[in-house]
Amino acid sequence: MIATRKGWTWAPAKPSTAPQQIKADVSARARDLIDSQLKRTHIKPPPKGPKFNYLVDISAKWHGRFFYFVSKYACPGPNAMSPFFESGFARLEYQSSGTFHLAYMRHTGRWWQLYADLSIQEAMNIIVEDQLFQP
């Protein structure tokens, strides 16, 4: 028989949202990154006679304290449930210290955090360089 001890512990409160100045800065940096590198690298012309989903756009958006990089896919074919769908591929979580945690979307449909307490520039560099954080 294994005895476990349960108790209360202090955990610092997480901010419910990021300050407007940080939101504006992160959004501007993300737009630059998306336009200058991610779209040029990952979005290709539509295939001829497509049978499978293909990437058509990359965007980013805030939701609370989370900032998501989102890929948009076209769904060709007669059996498609909708003509397009969106899927997040990288997530920044704002911390009260002004840093970010970086997570990617796993094949299981859950976010998996790999990096903690990064500056915004460090996080953007990892998104460009690490294959896990790409659409």
N, C-alpha and C positions, 0 to 999 in steps of 0.2 A: 504494500500500500504506500502510495506516494502522498506525502502531505505537502500542500502548497500554501503559501502565505499570500494573502491578498491584503492590500491596503491602499490608502490614498497617497498620492504623490503630487508634487507641484509640477505643473507644466505651463510654460509661458503661453499666453494667449496669442493665437495667430491673427494677423490683421484680416479683416473681412474684405478689404480692397486695398489697392495700391494708391498712393497719392497721385493727384492729377498730373503733376510735373513728371513723375516717373512714368506714368502711363503714356504721356505724350512722347517722352524720350524713347521709350522702348518701341512704341508704334512706329516712330520715324526710322529708327535703326532697322526694324524688321522690314519695313517697306523697301529701304535701300538694299538690304540683303536679298530679299525676294526678287526685286527687279534686276539687280546687278549679277546675281549668281545663281540662285535656285531655279528661276524660270528658264534662264539660258541653258542650264545644265540638264534639266529634267523634262521640260515640255518639248515634245517633238511634234511635227505635223501629223495630222490624223492618218492612220494607215488606210490603204485602199481595201475596201471590202472588209471592214473590221468585224471580228467575231467576239473579241474580248474587250473588257473595260480598258480605257486608256486615259492618261492624265491630260487634263485640259487647262487647269489653272491652279495657282497656289496663292493663298491669302493668309491673313493672321487676324486674330480678334481677342479682345479681353472678355473675361467672364469672372467677376469677383476679383480674387487675388491671382487668378490664373491667366496666363497669356498663351494662346494656342496657335500653332502653325497648322494650317489646314490645306489638304489637297482635295481638288475637285476632279472627279472622274466622269467620263461619258460612258453610258451603257448602251451600246448598239444592240441591234437584234430585236426580233419580234417578241421575245419572252421577257424583256426587261420590265421590271416593276415601275421604274421611273427613268427618265432620260439621263439623269445625273444623280450622283451622290457625293457627299463630302466625308472625309475621314481625317481626324487629327493625326499628326505624325510626330510632333514635338510639343512639349508643354513646359513653360516656365512658371514656377510658383514663387510669388513675391514673399520675401521675409521682411520683418520689421527692421532688420539691420541694413536694409537697402540692397541685399544680395538676393540671389535666386537659386532655387533647386531646379534641376533639369531632368525631365523624364521623357521616355519614349513610349509609344503605344505597342504593346506586345501583341503577338498573334492570338492571345487569349482574350483580347478586348479590354485589358487592364493597363493602366499606366504603370511604368516601372521606373523608379527614380535611380539614376546612376551617379549623379553629381549633386553636391550640396554646397551652398554658400559661394556661388560664383558671381563675379561681376557680370554686368550685361555683355561686355565685350568678350569675356571668356566664354560665356554661354553661346554667343553668336558664332565664335570660332569653332566650337565643338559641333554645332549644328551643321556647319559647312564641311568639316573634316571627318566626322564619325558617321559611318554608314547606317548605324542604328537610328539616327535622327534625320533621315532623308525620306522624301515621299516615295 
